[in-house]
C-alpha cells in the first residue's frame, strides 16, 4: 500500500523506475533491515527551488522515501486526532483554502460583521525547519509512542539530517511535514488552552490571532515569544511581526485581506504573470485558475489572459 501511494505521479522518474526493476528484492531487503534493526538512512541529494522564495530541498533515496511513506501512514492517524482544529498545514481535509475561509469567518465574528474594530496579530517563525530541535521532538514522540524499536527508527530518520548541531528537518521528507505539526502542537495547545485564545489559526510557521483588544495582543505576543524560545527553541521572525486591522490589509497565506474582499499578494501576481508568459500549459493554467477563484481576481485574470 505504501508503495502504491508513493509512486503516484512519480512513475516516469528515473530513480523510481530503477527501484521498480527489482521491486520485490528491494522491499524484502528493506523489510529485513527493519526486522533486524540494521536499517540505516541514506544520504540526501540537495537542490534549490524558488517557491516563491529560494528554498534548499533535500531529497532522500527511493528506499528511504518509501519508508517515510510507510511511517507516515501509521503515525498520521495517531497524531492528527491530537491536533487543534485550526492547524491547517499538511492535514487531510484542511489546507490553504480552508485556512483562508476560516480567517474570513473569524474576522466576521470578532468584528461583529464589520461593526467593531478587529485587530490581527500576524507572526512568522524564523528558519522554521532548520531550527527544529531533535531532542525536543524525540521527547514529544516518546510521550505517545512507547515501543523503543519504533522510537529508534524515528530517531534514525530524524537524525539523518542536520542543519546545525542537533537541529533541522529536511524540506523534502514527507515525515518532516508530520514531525513539524507534532512539534508545533505543543505550541498550539499552549495558545488555545494555556492562553485561552479563541481566534487562532496556524499554517506551518505562519499564524494569526484575532481580537478586538489590541493591548491583549501585545501581551500575548510576549508570552508566545517566550514559550517558543523556552519550550521549543524557536524564535519569531522580528521583521514579520505586525498588529494591524484589515482596513490596512493583512497579508496571510499569499493573499492580502480586507474587510470585504481579498486580493492576491503583489509578488505572487507578478510571479504568476511572468510565468504565464513562458508557460501556458493546461496544468499551469488550471493551477492558477484554481488559485484565483479564492479571491477578487477579475483584473488579474484579464491581465494574464485567463478566462
PENOR-V956108 format. One record per residue. N is the residue number from 1. RES is the residue in one small letter. OMEGA is omega as a letter, one per 20 degrees, with the letter a starting at -180 (NA if undefined). Layout:
[[N;RES;OMEGA] [N;RES;OMEGA]]
This chain:
[[1;x;r] [2;x;r] [3;x;a] [4;x;r] [5;x;a] [6;x;a] [7;x;r] [8;x;r] [9;x;a] [10;x;a] [11;x;a] [12;x;a] [13;x;a] [14;x;a] [15;x;r] [16;x;r] [17;x;r] [18;x;r] [19;x;a] [20;x;a] [21;x;r] [22;x;a] [23;x;a] [24;x;r] [25;x;a] [26;x;r] [27;x;r] [28;x;r] [29;x;r] [30;x;r] [31;x;a] [32;x;r] [33;x;r] [34;x;a] [35;x;a] [36;x;a] [37;x;r] [38;x;a] [39;x;r] [40;x;r] [41;x;r] [42;x;r] [43;x;a] [44;x;r] [45;x;a] [46;x;r] [47;x;a] [48;x;r] [49;x;r] [50;x;a] [51;x;i] [52;x;r] [53;x;a] [54;x;r] [55;x;r] [56;x;a] [57;x;r] [58;x;a] [59;x;r] [60;x;r] [61;x;r] [62;x;r] [63;x;a] [64;x;r] [65;x;r] [66;x;r] [67;x;r] [68;x;r] [69;x;r] [70;x;r] [71;x;a] [72;x;a] [73;x;a] [74;x;a] [75;x;a] [76;x;a] [77;x;r] [78;x;a] [79;x;a] [80;x;a] [81;x;r] [82;x;a] [83;x;r] [84;x;a] [85;x;a] [86;x;r] [87;x;a] [88;x;a] [89;x;r] [90;x;r] [91;x;r] [92;x;r] [93;x;r] [94;x;r] [95;x;a] [96;x;a] [97;x;r] [98;x;r] [99;x;r] [100;x;r] [101;x;r] [102;x;r] [103;x;r] [104;x;r] [105;x;r] [106;x;r] [107;x;a] [108;x;a] [109;x;a] [110;x;a] [111;x;a] [112;x;a] [113;x;r] [114;x;r] [115;x;r] [116;x;r] [117;x;r] [118;x;r] [119;x;a] [120;x;r] [121;x;a] [122;x;a] [123;x;r] [124;x;a] [125;x;a] [126;x;r] [127;x;a] [128;x;a] [129;x;a] [130;x;a] [131;x;r] [132;x;a] [133;x;a] [134;x;a] [135;x;r] [136;x;r] [137;x;a] [138;x;r] [139;x;r] [140;x;a] [141;x;a] [142;x;r] [143;x;a] [144;x;a] [145;x;a] [146;x;r] [147;x;a] [148;x;a] [149;x;r] [150;x;r] [151;x;r] [152;x;r] [153;x;r] [154;x;r] [155;x;r] [156;x;r] [157;x;a] [158;x;a] [159;x;r] [160;x;a] [161;x;r] [162;x;r] [163;x;r] [164;x;a] [165;x;r] [166;x;a] [167;x;r] [168;x;r] [169;x;a] [170;x;r] [171;x;a] [172;x;a] [173;x;r] [174;x;r] [175;x;a] [176;x;r] [177;x;r] [178;x;a] [179;x;a] [180;x;r] [181;x;r] [182;x;r] [183;x;a] [184;x;r] [185;x;r] [186;x;r] [187;x;r] [188;x;a] [189;x;r] [190;x;a] [191;x;a] [192;x;a] [193;x;r] [194;x;r] [195;x;a] [196;x;r] [197;x;a] [198;x;a] [199;x;a] [200;x;r] [201;x;r] [202;x;r] [203;x;a] [204;x;a] [205;x;r] [206;x;r] [207;x;a] [208;x;r] [209;x;a] [210;x;a] [211;x;r] [212;x;a] [213;x;a] [214;x;a] [215;x;r] [216;x;r] [217;x;r] [218;x;r] [219;x;r] [220;x;a] [221;x;r] [222;x;a] [223;x;a] [224;x;r] [225;x;r] [226;x;a] [227;x;a] [228;x;a] [229;x;a] [230;x;a] [231;x;a] [232;x;r] [233;x;r] [234;x;r] [235;x;r] [236;x;r] [237;x;a] [238;x;a] [239;x;a] [240;x;r] [241;x;r] [242;x;r] [243;x;a] [244;x;r] [245;x;r] [246;x;r] [247;x;a] [248;x;r] [249;x;r] [250;x;a] [251;x;a] [252;x;r] [253;x;r] [254;x;r] [255;x;r] [256;x;a] [257;x;r] [258;x;a] [259;x;a] [260;x;r] [261;x;r] [262;x;a] [263;x;a] [264;x;r] [265;x;a] [266;x;a] [267;x;r] [268;x;r] [269;x;a] [270;x;a] [271;x;r] [272;x;a] [273;x;r] [274;x;a] [275;x;a] [276;x;r] [277;x;a] [278;x;a] [279;x;r] [280;x;r] [281;x;a] [282;x;a] [283;x;a] [284;x;r] [285;x;r] [286;x;a] [287;x;a] [288;x;r] [289;x;r] [290;x;r] [291;x;a] [292;x;a] [293;x;a] [294;x;r] [295;x;r] [296;x;a] [297;x;a] [298;x;a] [299;x;a] [300;x;r] [301;x;r] [302;x;a] [303;x;a] [304;x;r] [305;x;r] [306;x;a] [307;x;NA]]
